[in-house]
Amino acid sequence: APASTPPLGATRYTSDPILPDEGGISPTPSPSPQRASAGSPSQSSFPPASFRDAQVVSVQALEQSGHFQRGHDEVPYAALGAGLGSYIWVDYLRICGVKPHQIVALGTQSEPYAKYKQLCLNSQIPLHERLRSNSDSCPDNIWGWPSYALREAWSDFQRGKVDNAMRYLWQVFGEPTLVETYTPRANNVFDSIDREARRISWPDIYRYGSIRSIRKTDDGRYAVAYSKGRGEYGYLVAKYVHLATGYPGIRFLKHLQDYRDKHNDPHSVVNADEQHDHVYEHLSRHGGRAIVQGRGIVASRILQRLDEVRRTSRQTVEVIHLMRSPKQPHEGNRFGWSQRPVKNHWEFQPFNWPKACWGGDLRDWLEKADPTERQRLMKSWGGTTTADRKDWQELVSRELAEGWYRVVFDTVQSVTNVGGQLQVTYDAGQSSAPKQATQTANFIVDATGLSAAVTENPLLKDLIERNQLPLINKKSLKVSNEFESTSLASSDVRYPQRPDGRMYAAGVTTLGGPYAAVDSFLGLQYAALRTVTHLTHIRAEGLRPLGVGRSGSQWLRWVMNQTP
């Protein structure tokens, strides 16, 4: 766990794949106390034991089951998850010549950003606010030009807002040394994804399905068992599979999970990535006290929202920010000559990783490193940070000066309900014999993020155990520099030495591998680029190399909004 948080507790799941996130805005499932049905055979008799217990299944047996129809249920390419990671991979495939009928994106929501958008709203980032993402990190545009800053500048210039347009251009020219880093508005990102989804025929590629299990087939492909809803099931068979299932679920601090389990009270103790607008509605009407835990980008947005509630409602609102330990200005993460700034115990950085991790020397360094060196590098570059914004730093300084926002360093012992209010017991102070103290509150908001351990996703756990897949730190899938899980290569049983089917992964499930920023827009684009390039080299069906000529012509088609 990060230094700012106590040990972590249980994880909550839903049946749907979870989208990857951008720069610390963590897409999560809804707050359900039930464990997931996706990939969990105990939830249904489908797929049958003959499928679940096998490592390789017969395509003929699938056809005889009545849940598989040749032609309709078999394609060269399958994108599992149908979220942002799947959408970006499909975008690359389409630009490289693959036809819509050759791809199926399997998931539970037709808009690839649907869950990401919902979690932005849950973590108090409305559509007009800006994401923690870069100008040229464009999930709708693999070339990154025109960037979001240039597009927004042109839009404002056309509406007569010349000052705004010049400010955006100055930001991308002078960031991060001379001016704050530019970040795009959420609604601009979602609108641009909608445009590209229509252009690449995403509605024809998407297929509704809650994924249950994945097995290799006897002809060198993969069979995906899924639920169509309302008691209907099916199999999808594909030769090249892309896994982008995102975070397994919400991660609660142990003492908060213990409280929710004991009192069945998801109203007073919430995760910042759950829907929890009732917290702000109550405080705006009645005032009260909220306790916040965590000090990353989501925690900073929660504090900003609480500040807005206090200013607009004129109610007495108090905020106590619980941190496990202080962080002094000289204690920011250091790598070489560089050190992150720290102010008021918050560590600042424009993005969740140093920018050179995306496409600079740090990316190259990490890719060439051995597994041990990779862990050392990522530990130095990573850690809990929030955006380096002047207005945010001024907001925290003002809140501390006004006294309604307080920072308390503690190790929480327990949370109970006394007379309808939460009572938190913790060890106050840093002495060898700490003195116990208590604090009451109306709400506790856990802003410590999500669980990234792949074994906590029932679908991935089943796949890992059935194929004895190697893991990184028992948390992430081990992938090649092309983001392929080589242990899952599928061969025709008649030619076992010649792998035909390939399985790739993207997003947080590959954290610790050849790329640091795997759960960002640009990280997903980079993984898709490496994957599709590898598929081109092995002469995958329908793919054409993305050389200079094709790239230029396809960019022009993107500009004119014409189908690839």
Secondary structure, DSSP 4 states (H G I P E B T S, - for coil): --TTS--EEEEE--SS-----BTTB-------SSPP-TT-GGG-S-S-HHHHT-SEE-HHHHHHTTS--TTTSEEEEEEES-SHHHHHHHHHHHHTT--GGGEEEEES-SSTTHHHHHHHHHTT--TTSBPS--TT--TT-TT--S-HHHHHHHHHHHTT-HHHHHHHHHHHHHTTTTSPPP--BHHHHHHHHHHHHHHTTHHHHEEE-EEEEEEEETBS-EEEEEEEETTEEEEEEEEEEEE-----EEEEEHHHHHHHHHH--TTTEEETTS--HHHHHHHHHH-EEEEEE--SHHHHHHHHHHHHHHHHH---EEEEEEESS---GGGS-EETTEE--EETTEEB-SSSS-THHHHSHHHHHHHHS-HHHHHHHHHHH-S--B---HHHHHHHHHHHHHTSEEEEEEEEEEEEEETTEEEEEEEESSSSSPEEEEEEESEEEE-S-EE--GGGSHHHHHHHHHHT--EETTTEE---TT-B-GGG-EEBTTSTTSEEEEEEE-SGGGTTSS-S-TTSHHHHHHHHHHHHHHHHHTT-TT-----HHHHHHHHHHHHTT---
